[in-house]
Amino acid sequence: MPALNGSLRLALDFLAFTGLWPAAVAASLVAACALALGAGPSGDRLLTAMALAVGGTLVVYNVDRLRD
């Protein structure tokens, strides 16, 4: 496997270790559940729930990274 250059490695490390992927999955699961329950694709309550899911996931993953 060829060596990665510095900027590509930094970008991959950022995506892999910041918790953005799990946070995006949490937001999409909240949106999917809202749609499945008939809440509709828009609305302040849905955006608030998605923001809460993203924020909570980022806090949990970043606090876990501090322990390592």
Backbone as CSV, one residue per row, in Angstrom:
resi,resn,N_x,N_y,N_z,CA_x,CA_y,CA_z,C_x,C_y,C_z
1,MET,0.844,-1.175,0.000,0.000,0.000,0.000,0.892,1.241,0.000
2,PRO,0.627,2.189,-0.900,1.473,3.382,-0.943,1.231,4.290,0.258
3,ALA,2.244,5.036,0.601,2.129,5.967,1.729,1.224,7.135,1.360
4,LEU,0.454,7.603,2.328,-0.449,8.729,2.105,0.288,10.039,2.342
5,ASN,-0.063,11.047,1.542,0.566,12.343,1.790,-0.048,12.970,3.039
6,GLY,0.551,14.038,3.529,0.175,14.618,4.815,-1.243,15.134,4.884
7,SER,-1.692,15.854,3.858,-3.032,16.444,3.919,-4.119,15.385,3.805
8,LEU,-3.886,14.354,2.991,-4.873,13.279,2.883,-4.970,12.510,4.189
9,ARG,-3.841,12.273,4.797,-3.848,11.571,6.087,-4.561,12.388,7.164
10,LEU,-4.327,13.696,7.188,-5.011,14.553,8.155,-6.518,14.540,7.933
11,ALA,-6.937,14.573,6.674,-8.366,14.548,6.372,-8.988,13.227,6.803
12,LEU,-8.316,12.131,6.530,-8.835,10.817,6.925,-8.857,10.661,8.445
13,ASP,-7.828,11.138,9.112,-7.817,11.098,10.578,-8.941,11.942,11.162
14,PHE,-9.177,13.108,10.582,-10.253,13.978,11.052,-11.602,13.267,10.924
15,LEU,-11.845,12.646,9.780,-13.124,11.959,9.580,-13.244,10.709,10.449
16,ALA,-12.146,10.038,10.663,-12.206,8.780,11.397,-12.295,8.968,12.908
17,PHE,-11.687,10.007,13.436,-11.552,10.104,14.880,-12.323,11.239,15.542
18,THR,-13.121,12.000,14.816,-13.855,13.092,15.437,-15.256,12.705,15.849
19,GLY,-15.748,11.590,15.411,-17.109,11.194,15.743,-18.148,11.784,14.807
20,LEU,-17.711,12.340,13.677,-18.672,12.913,12.736,-19.531,11.842,12.062
21,TRP,-18.929,10.703,11.759,-19.720,9.629,11.121,-20.831,9.140,12.037
22,PRO,-20.553,8.793,13.288,-21.654,8.372,14.166,-22.682,9.472,14.394
23,ALA,-22.241,10.722,14.439,-23.181,11.826,14.619,-24.097,11.969,13.407
24,ALA,-23.550,11.802,12.224,-24.368,11.852,11.010,-25.362,10.696,10.973
25,VAL,-24.920,9.531,11.414,-25.823,8.376,11.466,-26.932,8.617,12.485
26,ALA,-26.602,9.201,13.624,-27.622,9.495,14.642,-28.671,10.454,14.097
27,ALA,-28.231,11.495,13.396,-29.182,12.452,12.819,-30.054,11.795,11.758
28,SER,-29.459,10.950,10.941,-30.251,10.294,9.900,-31.229,9.295,10.485
29,LEU,-30.865,8.636,11.575,-31.802,7.719,12.224,-32.967,8.463,12.858
30,VAL,-32.707,9.615,13.444,-33.783,10.434,14.001,-34.727,10.870,12.881
31,ALA,-34.165,11.317,11.760,-34.998,11.741,10.634,-35.796,10.571,10.058
32,ALA,-35.170,9.396,9.948,-35.873,8.228,9.422,-37.009,7.801,10.345
33,CYS,-36.764,7.840,11.641,-37.824,7.483,12.596,-38.962,8.494,12.545
34,ALA,-38.638,9.765,12.404,-39.684,10.789,12.309,-40.526,10.586,11.061
35,LEU,-39.872,10.265,9.949,-40.625,10.010,8.724,-41.474,8.753,8.840
36,ALA,-40.933,7.729,9.485,-41.683,6.479,9.643,-42.898,6.663,10.547
37,LEU,-42.782,7.572,11.499,-43.902,7.835,12.403,-44.855,8.891,11.860
38,GLY,-44.566,9.418,10.678,-45.463,10.363,10.038,-45.283,11.799,10.466
39,ALA,-44.120,12.166,10.968,-43.896,13.533,11.427,-43.652,14.495,10.274
40,GLY,-43.327,13.995,9.123,-43.052,14.859,7.981,-41.582,15.208,7.885
41,PRO,-41.140,15.617,6.687,-39.712,15.862,6.476,-39.203,17.194,6.982
42,SER,-40.064,18.085,7.433,-39.579,19.387,7.879,-40.226,19.749,9.209
43,GLY,-39.730,20.805,9.774,-40.291,21.278,11.034,-39.218,21.549,12.048
44,ASP,-39.515,22.493,12.919,-38.543,22.877,13.942,-38.283,21.756,14.934
45,ARG,-39.313,20.988,15.242,-39.121,19.909,16.221,-38.197,18.832,15.672
46,LEU,-38.320,18.521,14.389,-37.444,17.524,13.779,-35.999,18.024,13.754
47,LEU,-35.801,19.272,13.363,-34.444,19.823,13.334,-33.838,19.888,14.728
48,THR,-34.663,20.203,15.723,-34.171,20.227,17.100,-33.763,18.831,17.556
49,ALA,-34.566,17.838,17.226,-34.236,16.461,17.606,-32.970,15.987,16.905
50,MET,-32.817,16.339,15.636,-31.603,15.957,14.911,-30.377,16.654,15.494
51,ALA,-30.506,17.931,15.829,-29.387,18.656,16.431,-29.018,18.073,17.791
52,LEU,-30.023,17.678,18.560,-29.763,17.056,19.855,-29.036,15.726,19.686
53,ALA,-29.434,14.944,18.687,-28.765,13.664,18.423,-27.317,13.881,18.003
54,VAL,-27.084,14.856,17.129,-25.713,15.143,16.685,-24.871,15.644,17.853
55,GLY,-25.397,16.591,18.602,-24.646,17.144,19.727,-24.334,16.107,20.791
56,GLY,-25.320,15.304,21.129,-25.095,14.266,22.135,-24.071,13.241,21.690
57,THR,-24.139,12.844,20.433,-23.177,11.868,19.914,-21.772,12.446,19.893
58,LEU,-21.637,13.696,19.458,-20.307,14.309,19.438,-19.728,14.448,20.837
59,VAL,-20.558,14.805,21.800,-20.069,14.929,23.181,-19.588,13.585,23.703
60,VAL,-20.382,12.556,23.494,-20.004,11.234,23.992,-18.717,10.745,23.338
61,TYR,-18.601,10.872,22.030,-17.401,10.393,21.343,-16.181,11.232,21.687
62,ASN,-16.337,12.547,21.840,-15.175,13.369,22.164,-14.737,13.190,23.608
63,VAL,-15.650,12.979,24.538,-15.263,12.690,25.916,-14.552,11.347,25.986
64,ASP,-15.012,10.392,25.201,-14.339,9.094,25.159,-12.929,9.233,24.600
65,ARG,-12.741,10.114,23.626,-11.404,10.335,23.076,-10.482,10.988,24.118
66,LEU,-11.023,11.793,25.015,-10.203,12.406,26.046,-9.681,11.376,27.035
67,ARG,-10.455,10.322,27.239,-10.026,9.281,28.190,-8.886,8.454,27.628
68,ASP,-8.772,8.351,26.303,-7.750,7.480,25.696,-6.392,8.046,25.813
